[in-house]
Amino acid sequence: MKGGVSLVRKAIKTLEAEELKEKKTEQVKKLPKGKKKSRSSKEEDLIKSLMKILSAEKQEGETVPDFERKVKEESSRVLELEL
């Protein structure tokens, strides 16, 4: 009998968790578009700029220290940091 009771309790907890998940999903869907989490255009531009800088390859004849310095300088410029 104990096994049956614990099985029923687990089933109830599972159903309650599923109902809670559905309610949360519906609440998010009802939010105005501006309230949903999204990146701003400034963040998107920053990400794209950094990806471009970090995907650059070392040019032929360019030394490793020169390449590293160039990547650091361009990254700091985009991030508005001082080295």
C-alpha contacts under 8 A as a table, 3 or more apart, distances in Angstrom:
res1	aa1	res2	aa2	distance
1	M	4	G	5.27
1	M	5	V	6.47
2	K	5	V	5.15
2	K	6	S	6.28
3	G	6	S	5.31
3	G	7	L	6.12
4	G	7	L	5.05
4	G	8	V	6.24
5	V	8	V	5.13
5	V	9	R	6.23
6	S	9	R	4.97
6	S	10	K	6.16
7	L	10	K	5.18
7	L	11	A	6.23
8	V	11	A	5.03
8	V	12	I	6.18
9	R	12	I	5.09
9	R	13	K	6.21
10	K	13	K	5.10
10	K	14	T	6.11
11	A	14	T	5.08
11	A	15	L	6.18
12	I	15	L	5.11
12	I	16	E	6.11
13	K	16	E	5.05
13	K	17	A	6.12
14	T	17	A	5.13
14	T	18	E	6.21
15	L	18	E	5.10
15	L	19	E	6.15
16	E	19	E	5.11
16	E	20	L	6.16
17	A	20	L	5.11
17	A	21	K	6.17
18	E	21	K	5.07
18	E	22	E	6.21
19	E	22	E	5.10
19	E	23	K	6.22
20	L	23	K	5.10
20	L	24	K	6.23
21	K	24	K	5.19
21	K	25	T	6.16
22	E	25	T	5.06
22	E	26	E	6.20
23	K	26	E	5.14
23	K	27	Q	6.19
24	K	27	Q	5.02
24	K	28	V	6.29
25	T	28	V	5.23
25	T	29	K	6.26
26	E	29	K	5.02
26	E	30	K	6.23
27	Q	30	K	5.18
27	Q	31	L	6.56
28	V	31	L	5.32
28	V	36	K	7.51
31	L	35	K	6.10
31	L	36	K	6.65
32	P	35	K	5.45
32	P	36	K	6.98
33	K	36	K	5.55
34	G	37	K	7.92
39	R	42	K	7.99
39	R	43	E	5.95
39	R	44	E	6.45
40	S	43	E	5.20
40	S	44	E	6.31
41	S	44	E	4.92
41	S	45	D	6.11
42	K	45	D	5.12
42	K	46	L	6.16
43	E	46	L	5.01
43	E	47	I	6.12
44	E	47	I	5.16
44	E	48	K	6.17
45	D	48	K	5.13
45	D	49	S	6.09
46	L	49	S	5.16
46	L	50	L	6.18
46	L	78	V	7.09
46	L	79	L	7.74
47	I	50	L	5.22
47	I	51	M	6.06
48	K	51	M	5.11
48	K	52	K	6.18
49	S	52	K	5.18
49	S	53	I	6.29
49	S	78	V	7.14
50	L	53	I	5.06
50	L	54	L	5.99
50	L	75	S	6.54
50	L	78	V	7.30
51	M	54	L	5.15
51	M	55	S	5.94
52	K	55	S	5.28
52	K	56	A	6.50
53	I	56	A	5.53
53	I	71	V	6.50
53	I	74	E	6.95
53	I	75	S	6.88
54	L	71	V	7.05
58	K	62	E	6.40
58	K	63	T	7.95
58	K	64	V	7.49
58	K	67	F	5.98
59	Q	62	E	5.30
59	Q	67	F	7.98
62	E	66	D	6.46
62	E	67	F	6.49
63	T	66	D	5.19
63	T	67	F	6.18
64	V	67	F	5.05
64	V	68	E	6.07
65	P	68	E	5.11
65	P	69	R	6.06
66	D	69	R	5.10
66	D	70	K	6.13
67	F	70	K	5.08
67	F	71	V	6.25
68	E	71	V	5.19
68	E	72	K	6.14
69	R	72	K	5.11
69	R	73	E	6.01
70	K	73	E	5.16
70	K	74	E	6.09
71	V	74	E	5.27
71	V	75	S	5.98
72	K	75	S	5.13
72	K	76	S	6.01
73	E	76	S	5.19
73	E	77	R	6.10
73	E	83	L	7.92
74	E	77	R	5.06
74	E	78	V	6.28
75	S	78	V	5.18
75	S	79	L	6.07
76	S	79	L	4.95
76	S	80	E	5.57
76	S	81	L	4.75
76	S	82	E	6.50
76	S	83	L	7.18
77	R	80	E	4.90
77	R	81	L	6.31
77	R	82	E	7.95
78	V	81	L	7.86
